[in-house]
């Protein structure tokens, strides 16, 4: 039975899932779009939008320098590359200051040839 088991397991252990999600989010913020399966995109989407919201709110705090450091550390704990963290705060987040949410878009590509998995493009909206 599936009582109180939220989220997709993706046929992986919890450590493998965490590593997969960290890698997908890092690449999403590095390249602004990634091609993956629908299930992985849906699992990563909310976490990626949450990281972008954290980066966005760091710029609006009254004590910007102290808040910025705390938020950078919080995001760096999730993303694998420090250069991507810097890019997220300096380039990506300022573009979405006026937007209240919905920073990502999922576009369907069709089934993958090998196993028929539904492929999508997960991208940051412009």
MARFIKE-964641 format. One line per 2 residues: number of its first residue (from 1); their letters; for each residue x, y, z of N, C-alpha, C. Coordinates in steps of 0.2 Angstrom, whole numbers, always signed. Atoms other than C-alpha are relative to their C-alpha. Example, Ala and Ser with C-alpha at 12.3 -4.5 7.8 and 13.67 -1.06 7.14 Angstrom:
BEGIN
1) as) +4 -6 +0 +62 -22 +39 +4 +6 +0 | -4 -6 -1 +68 -5 +36 -4 +5 +3
//
This chain:
BEGIN
1) xx) +4 -6 +0 +0 +0 +0 +4 +6 +0 | -4 -6 +1 +5 +18 -3 -2 +5 +5
3) xx) +2 -5 -5 +0 +27 +13 +5 +5 +1 | -4 -6 -1 +8 +44 +15 +7 -1 -3
5) xx) -7 +1 +4 +22 +41 +2 -1 +5 -6 | +1 -5 +5 +22 +58 -7 +6 +0 -5
7) xx) -5 -1 +5 +32 +61 -23 +1 -6 -4 | -2 +6 +5 +39 +50 -37 +6 -3 +2
9) xx) -6 +4 -2 +51 +37 -33 +5 -1 -5 | -4 +0 +6 +58 +35 -51 +4 -7 +1
11) xx) -4 +6 -1 +64 +17 -46 +7 +1 +2 | -7 -2 -3 +79 +24 -36 -1 +0 +7
13) xx) +0 -1 -7 +84 +24 -19 +0 +8 +2 | +0 -7 -2 +83 +41 -9 +6 +4 -2
15) xx) -6 -3 +1 +101 +45 -11 +1 +1 -8 | -1 -1 +8 +101 +42 -30 -5 +5 -2
17) xx) +5 -5 +2 +85 +53 -31 +2 +7 +1 | -3 -7 -2 +93 +67 -22 +5 +2 -5
19) xx) -5 -1 +5 +108 +66 -33 -2 +2 -7 | +3 -1 +7 +98 +65 -49 -4 +7 +0
21) xx) +4 -6 +0 +87 +80 -44 +5 +6 +1 | -5 -6 +0 +103 +91 -39 +3 +1 -7
23) xx) -3 -1 +7 +111 +87 -56 -5 +3 -5 | +5 -3 +5 +95 +91 -66 -1 +7 +2
25) xx) +0 -8 -2 +93 +108 -56 +6 +4 -2 | -6 -3 +2 +111 +112 -59 +0 +1 -7
27) xx) +0 -1 +7 +110 +109 -77 -6 +5 -3 | +6 -4 +2 +93 +118 -79 +2 +8 +1
29) xx) -2 -7 -1 +101 +134 -71 +6 +2 -4 | -6 -1 +4 +117 +132 -81 -2 +2 -7
31) xx) +1 +0 +7 +109 +130 -98 -7 +3 -2 | +7 -2 +0 +91 +137 -95 -5 -4 -3
33) xx) +5 +5 +2 +83 +122 -102 +4 -7 -1 | -3 +7 +0 +86 +103 -101 -6 -5 -4
35) xx) +5 +5 +2 +78 +88 -110 +0 -6 +4 | +0 +6 -5 +72 +74 -99 -7 -3 -1
37) xx) +7 +3 +1 +57 +63 -96 -5 +4 +4 | +6 -3 -3 +40 +69 -90 +0 +0 +7
39) xx) +0 +1 -7 +41 +61 -73 +6 +4 +4 | -5 -3 -3 +58 +68 -69 -1 +8 +0
41) xx) +2 -8 +0 +53 +86 -75 -5 +2 +5 | +5 -2 -5 +38 +86 -64 +2 -1 +7
43) xx) -3 +1 -7 +48 +80 -49 +5 +6 +1 | -5 -6 -1 +61 +94 -52 -3 +7 +0
45) xx) +3 -7 +2 +50 +108 -57 -1 +4 +6 | +2 -4 -6 +44 +113 -40 +6 +2 +4
47) xx) -6 -1 -3 +61 +112 -32 +4 +5 -3 | -3 -5 +4 +69 +122 -46 -3 +7 +1
49) xx) +3 -7 -1 +56 +136 -44 +1 +2 +7 | -2 -2 -7 +59 +136 -25 +6 +3 +0
51) xx) -6 -3 +0 +77 +139 -28 +0 +7 -3 | +0 -6 +4 +74 +153 -40 -4 +5 +5
53) xx) +3 -5 -5 +62 +161 -27 +4 +2 +5 | -5 -1 -5 +75 +160 -14 +5 +6 -2
55) xx) -4 -5 +3 +87 +169 -25 -3 +7 -2 | +4 -6 +1 +74 +182 -30 -1 +4 +7
57) xx) +1 -3 -6 +70 +186 -12 +6 +3 +3 | -6 -2 -3 +88 +188 -7 +2 +7 -3
59) xx) -1 -7 +2 +88 +204 -18 -4 +5 +3 | +5 -5 -2 +73 +212 -10 +1 +1 +8
61) xx) -1 -1 -7 +79 +210 +8 +3 +7 +2 | -3 -6 -2 +83 +226 +18 +7 +0 +1
63) xx) -7 +1 -1 +100 +220 +24 +3 -5 -6 | -2 +4 +6 +105 +214 +6 +6 -5 +1
65) xx) -6 +4 +0 +122 +208 +10 +0 -6 +4 | +0 +6 -5 +119 +197 +25 -5 -5 -3
67) xx) +5 +5 +3 +103 +190 +17 +2 -4 -6 | -3 +3 +6 +112 +187 +1 +5 -6 +2
69) xx) -4 +5 -2 +125 +177 +10 -3 -7 +2 | +4 +5 -3 +113 +166 +19 -4 -4 -6
71) xx) +4 +3 +6 +102 +163 +3 +5 -4 -5 | -5 +3 +4 +118 +159 -7 +2 -7 +3
73) xx) -2 +6 -4 +123 +146 +6 -6 -5 -1 | +6 +5 +0 +105 +138 +6 +0 -3 -7
75) xx) +1 +2 +7 +105 +137 -13 +6 -5 -2 | -6 +3 +2 +123 +131 -14 +0 -7 +3
77) xx) +1 +7 -3 +118 +116 -2 -3 -5 -5 | +4 +4 +4 +107 +110 -16 +4 -1 -7
79) xx) -3 +1 +6 +116 +114 -32 +7 -2 +0 | -6 +3 +0 +132 +106 -37 +6 +4 -2
81) xx) -5 -4 +3 +142 +120 -45 +0 +7 +3 | +0 -7 -2 +147 +137 -37 -1 +5 -5
83) xx) +0 -5 +6 +148 +145 -54 -8 +1 -2 | +7 +0 +2 +129 +140 -57 -3 +4 +6
85) xx) +3 -4 -5 +125 +148 -40 +0 +7 -1 | -1 -7 +2 +133 +164 -45 -4 +2 -5
87) xx) +4 -2 +5 +124 +164 -61 -7 +1 +2 | +7 +0 -2 +107 +160 -53 -1 +7 +4
89) xx) +1 -6 -4 +109 +175 -41 +1 +7 -4 | -2 -7 +3 +117 +188 -53 -3 +1 -7
91) xx) +3 -1 +7 +109 +184 -70 -7 -3 -1 | +6 +3 +1 +94 +173 -69 -5 +3 +5
93) xx) +5 -2 -5 +85 +179 -53 -2 +7 -2 | +2 -7 +1 +85 +198 -58 -5 +0 -6
95) xx) +5 +0 +5 +75 +193 -74 -7 -1 +2 | +6 +2 -2 +61 +187 -64 -3 +4 +6
97) xx) +2 -3 -6 +59 +200 -51 -7 +3 +0 | +7 -2 +0 +42 +206 -57 -5 -6 -1
99) xx) +5 +6 +1 +35 +188 -60 -1 -3 +7 | +2 +3 -7 +26 +180 -45 +1 -7 +0
101) xx) -1 +8 +0 +29 +162 -50 -1 -2 -7 | +1 +3 +7 +28 +150 -64 +6 +2 -4
103) xx) -6 -2 +3 +46 +152 -69 +2 -5 -5 | -2 +5 +5 +47 +136 -79 -6 -2 -4
105) xx) +5 +3 +5 +38 +128 -94 +2 -7 -2 | -2 +7 +2 +37 +110 -99 -4 -1 -7
107) xx) +3 +1 +7 +35 +107 -118 +1 -8 -1 | +0 +7 +1 +31 +89 -123 +4 -1 -7
109) xx) -3 +2 +6 +42 +81 -137 -2 -6 -3 | +3 +6 +3 +34 +64 -139 +4 -6 +3
111) xx) -3 +5 -3 +40 +47 -134 +7 -1 -2 | -7 +2 +1 +58 +41 -133 +0 -6 -4
113) xx) +0 +5 +5 +63 +29 -147 +2 -7 +4 | -2 +6 -3 +71 +16 -135 -5 -3 +4
115) xx) +5 +4 -4 +58 +13 -122 -7 +4 +0 | +6 -3 +0 +44 +25 -126 -2 +5 +6
117) xx) +1 -5 -6 +46 +36 -111 -2 +7 -3 | +2 -6 +2 +37 +53 -113 +6 +5 +1
119) xx) -5 -5 +0 +51 +66 -117 -3 +7 +0 | +3 -7 +0 +49 +84 -113 +7 +5 +1
121) xx) -6 -5 -1 +60 +100 -112 -3 +4 +6 | +1 -4 -6 +60 +109 -95 +4 +6 -1
123) xx) -4 -6 +1 +65 +127 -98 -3 +6 +4 | +2 -6 -4 +65 +144 -89 -4 +4 -5
125) xx) +4 -4 +5 +52 +155 -97 +4 +7 +0 | -3 -6 +1 +58 +172 -104 -4 +6 +2
//
